[in-house]
Amino acid sequence: MELGLGGKAAIVTGGSKGIGRATAIGFALEGASVLVCARGREALDETVKLARGRDGARVEAIQA
């Protein structure tokens, strides 16, 4: 689905698991730059890895 997010920026909190992870990956698939924030470093790193693998999206993480 084309949501017109190419060139946009998104911040996803709680992005290390579940709905937050799916949202971060979905935004990356749509071409948005994504900043993901969560408490758990390992799960957060996994989200970033999965999201970056999608069309070379720019995805960064901050641990809360």
Residue pairs with C-beta under 8 A, 6 or more apart in sequence:
2 30
3 30
4 30
5 27
5 30
5 31
5 32
6 30
6 31
6 32
7 31
7 32
8 31
8 32
8 33
9 32
9 33
9 34
9 35
10 24
10 27
10 32
10 33
10 34
10 35
11 34
11 35
11 37
12 20
12 23
12 24
12 27
12 34
12 35
12 36
12 37
13 20
13 37
13 38
13 64
14 20
14 37
14 38
15 21
15 23
15 24
15 36
15 37
15 38
15 44
15 47
15 61
16 36
16 38
16 39
16 40
16 43
16 44
16 46
16 47
17 38
17 40
17 43
17 47
20 36
20 38
20 47
21 43
21 47
21 50
24 34
24 36
24 47
24 51
24 59
25 47
25 50
25 51
25 54
27 34
27 51
28 34
28 51
28 52
28 54
28 55
28 57
28 59
29 54
29 55
29 57
31 55
31 57
32 57
33 57
33 58
33 59
34 51
34 57
34 58
34 59
34 60
35 59
35 60
35 61
35 62
36 44
36 47
36 48
36 51
36 59
36 60
36 61
36 62
37 44
37 61
37 62
37 63
37 64
38 44
38 47
38 61
38 63
38 64
39 63
39 64
40 63
41 63
44 61
44 63
45 61
47 61
48 59
48 60
48 61
51 57
51 59
52 58
52 59
